[in-house]
Amino acid sequence: MAIQAHSPLLGTQDSMENGWVNQSFSDLQQQQQFQNQQQMYQNQNLLASNSLKNSMVNTNTTSLPSMPFYQSLAAQEEKQRQEMDQFIRLQNERLRLMLREQRKQQLGMVLKKIESTTMPLLRQKDEEIAQGTKRAMELEDFLKRLEMENQAWQRTAQENEAMVVSLNNTLEQLMENNNNGSCGGFYGREAEDVESCCDADEDKKAELNREEQKMMVCRGCKSRNSCVLFLPCRHLCSCQVCESFLDSCPICNTVKNASIEVLL
């Protein structure tokens, strides 16, 4: 299969070649016409000279011409020759000016055709460059927004990490306090108060355990333990199942921005 390459300037090149061929043909025709005219004038001069010579021969048969007659004849021939040379020069100059003007007009037409063909292509290229520049600016703005969002997420992650560390410390302190109990302060009392103190502390500890268990219950389903911490209020108030259905904290009604699962 043969592949033919097409160019938007192909038609212009063909028209230019046809124009040059037509112009060359026209120039040849004009030169031929000028040569024919020159030959015609030369023939006329030759006929005139021959007729003059014939008349001179006829005159010689009757009488011999005088010297002034020959001088007048030579002057007339010189004058005709000068007039013919001047006419030829004028015709050459006229033909040269006419050819130059025709070439100028043809070059102007060719330039107009080339301009009419190339201007749409140049406008199309300018539009493509403008679109590419606009697209590049949009991509730069998009990258800047992504960088700003990345920095914001990094700050949020750092804040959440610090919050988790603080909450873990708080939970460890609470668990340590619950494990230690509150009976140690009564060891210095009298022996008769030891039993009553321990009983009271056990009751208080049991009550605290009940309250703690009550606080650890999910505020959504009231059955599972809370293991999800709501942000920014920091309330441990939901299980994993209910957390996906809650948009705000069930304790303080603060809108939930994020949540963290706490491993207890």
C-alpha positions in Angstrom: 0.0 0.0 0.0 1.5 3.4 -1.0 1.2 6.3 1.4 0.9 9.7 -0.1 1.9 12.8 2.0 -0.4 15.8 1.7 0.7 19.4 2.6 -1.6 22.4 3.1 0.8 24.4 0.8 0.8 21.8 -2.0 -2.0 23.7 -3.9 -0.1 26.9 -3.5 3.1 25.4 -4.8 1.2 24.0 -7.9 -0.4 27.4 -8.5 3.0 29.1 -8.2 4.5 26.7 -10.7 1.6 27.1 -13.1 1.9 30.9 -12.7 5.6 30.9 -13.5 5.0 28.7 -16.5 2.2 30.9 -17.8 4.3 34.0 -17.3 7.3 32.5 -19.1 5.0 31.5 -22.0 3.6 35.1 -22.1 7.1 36.6 -22.0 8.2 34.4 -24.9 5.1 35.5 -26.9 5.9 39.2 -26.2 9.5 38.7 -27.2 8.4 36.9 -30.4 6.0 39.8 -31.2 8.8 42.3 -30.6 11.2 40.4 -32.9 8.5 40.2 -35.6 8.0 43.9 -35.4 11.7 44.5 -35.5 12.0 42.2 -38.5 9.1 44.0 -40.2 10.8 47.4 -39.7 14.1 46.0 -41.0 12.2 44.6 -44.1 10.6 48.0 -44.6 13.9 49.8 -44.4 15.4 47.2 -46.8 12.6 47.7 -49.2 13.0 51.5 -49.0 16.7 51.2 -49.5 16.3 48.9 -52.5 13.7 51.2 -54.0 16.0 54.1 -53.5 18.9 52.2 -55.1 16.6 51.2 -58.0 15.7 54.7 -58.4 19.3 55.7 -58.4 20.1 53.0 -61.0 17.3 54.3 -63.1 18.5 57.8 -62.7 22.1 56.7 -63.6 20.8 55.4 -66.9 19.6 58.9 -67.8 22.0 61.1 -66.0 24.7 61.0 -63.4 23.6 62.2 -59.9 25.5 65.1 -58.3 27.5 64.8 -55.0 24.9 66.7 -52.9 22.3 64.1 -53.8 24.5 61.3 -52.5 25.1 63.2 -49.3 21.4 63.8 -48.8 20.8 60.1 -49.4 23.4 59.1 -46.8 22.0 61.6 -44.3 18.5 60.2 -44.8 19.7 56.6 -44.3 21.6 57.6 -41.1 18.5 59.4 -39.8 16.3 56.4 -40.5 18.9 54.1 -38.8 18.9 56.4 -35.7 15.2 56.5 -35.6 15.0 52.7 -35.8 17.6 52.3 -33.0 15.7 54.8 -30.8 12.4 53.0 -31.5 14.0 49.7 -30.6 15.4 51.1 -27.4 12.0 52.5 -26.4 10.4 49.2 -27.1 13.0 47.3 -25.1 12.5 49.7 -22.2 8.8 49.5 -22.4 8.9 45.7 -22.5 11.3 45.6 -19.6 9.0 47.8 -17.4 6.0 45.8 -18.4 7.7 42.5 -17.5 8.9 43.9 -14.2 5.4 45.1 -13.3 3.8 41.7 -14.2 6.4 39.9 -12.1 5.6 42.2 -9.2 1.9 41.6 -9.5 2.4 37.8 -9.7 4.6 37.9 -6.6 2.0 39.9 -4.8 -0.7 37.3 -5.7 1.5 34.4 -4.7 2.2 36.1 -1.3 -1.5 36.7 -0.7 -2.3 33.0 -1.5 0.5 31.9 0.9 -0.7 34.2 3.6 -4.3 33.1 3.2 -3.2 29.5 3.5 -0.8 29.9 6.4 -2.7 32.4 8.6 -5.4 29.8 9.7 -2.6 27.4 10.6 -0.8 30.1 12.6 -4.0 31.0 14.4 -4.6 27.3 15.2 -1.1 27.0 16.6 -1.6 30.1 18.7 -4.9 28.7 20.1 -3.1 25.4 20.9 -0.3 27.2 22.7 -2.8 29.3 24.7 -4.7 26.1 25.7 -1.5 24.4 26.7 -0.5 27.4 28.8 -3.9 27.5 30.5 -3.8 23.8 31.2 -0.3 24.2 32.7 -1.5 27.0 35.0 -4.5 24.8 36.1 -2.1 21.9 36.9 0.1 24.3 38.9 -2.9 25.5 40.9 -4.0 21.9 41.4 -0.6 20.9 42.7 -0.5 23.9 45.1 -3.9 22.9 46.5 -2.8 19.3 46.9 0.4 20.5 48.7 -1.7 22.7 51.1 -4.1 19.8 51.7 -1.2 17.5 52.4 0.2 19.9 54.9 -3.2 20.3 56.6 -3.5 16.5 56.9 0.0 16.3 58.3 -0.9 18.9 61.0 -4.1 17.0 61.7 -2.3 13.7 62.0 0.3 15.3 64.4 -2.5 16.7 66.5 -4.3 13.4 66.6 -1.1 11.6 67.5 -0.5 14.0 70.4 -4.2 13.6 71.5 -3.9 9.8 71.4 -0.7 9.9 73.5 -2.5 12.2 76.0 -5.5 9.9 76.2 -3.4 6.8 76.6 -1.6 8.5 79.5 -5.0 9.4 81.1 -6.3 5.9 80.6 -3.2 4.4 82.2 -3.5 6.7 85.2 -7.2 5.8 85.6 -6.5 2.1 85.3 -3.6 2.4 87.8 -5.8 4.2 90.3 -8.6 1.6 90.0 -6.1 -1.2 90.6 -4.5 0.4 93.6 -7.8 0.9 95.4 -8.4 3.4 98.2 -7.8 1.5 101.5 -4.2 2.3 102.0 -5.0 5.5 103.9 -6.7 3.7 106.6 -3.9 1.3 107.7 -2.8 3.7 110.4 -6.2 3.7 112.1 -7.1 1.6 115.1 -7.6 -2.1 114.7 -11.3 -1.9 115.5 -11.9 0.3 112.5 -10.1 -1.9 109.9 -12.9 -4.2 109.2 -15.5 -1.5 108.7 -13.1 0.6 106.6 -12.4 -2.4 104.3 -16.1 -3.0 104.0 -16.8 0.6 103.1 -14.0 0.6 100.6 -15.2 -2.5 99.0 -18.7 -1.1 98.6 -17.2 2.1 97.2 -15.0 0.2 94.8 -18.0 -1.9 93.7 -20.0 1.2 93.1 -17.1 2.8 91.1 -16.9 -0.4 89.1 -20.6 -0.2 88.3 -20.3 3.4 87.3 -17.3 2.7 85.2 -19.0 -0.1 83.5 -22.0 2.1 83.0 -19.8 4.8 81.5 -18.1 2.2 79.2 -21.3 1.1 77.7 -22.0 2.3 74.2 -24.4 5.3 74.2 -25.9 4.1 70.9 -26.9 0.5 71.4 -26.5 0.4 75.3 -25.2 -3.2 75.0 -21.6 -3.2 73.7 -18.6 -1.5 75.3 -17.4 1.8 74.0 -14.2 1.6 72.1 -14.3 4.6 69.8 -13.2 8.1 70.8 -15.0 11.0 69.2 -13.0 14.1 68.1 -12.8 17.0 68.9 -14.8 16.4 72.2 -12.6 13.4 73.2 -15.6 11.4 74.6 -15.3 7.6 74.6 -18.9 6.9 73.9 -19.6 4.5 71.0 -18.8 1.0 69.7 -17.5 0.3 66.3 -20.9 -0.6 65.0 -22.7 2.5 66.2 -19.9 4.9 65.3 -20.7 4.7 61.6 -24.3 5.8 62.2 -23.5 8.7 64.6 -22.7 12.2 63.2 -22.3 13.8 66.6 -21.2 12.9 70.1 -24.1 11.3 72.0 -22.8 12.8 75.3 -22.3 16.5 74.4 -23.9 16.6 70.9 -20.6 18.0 69.4 -20.4 17.4 65.6 -17.9 14.6 64.9 -14.9 15.6 62.8 -13.0 12.3 63.3 -12.9 9.2 65.4 -10.2 7.0 66.9 -10.5 3.4 68.0 -9.1 2.8 71.5 -7.7 -0.6 72.5 -8.6 -1.3 76.1 
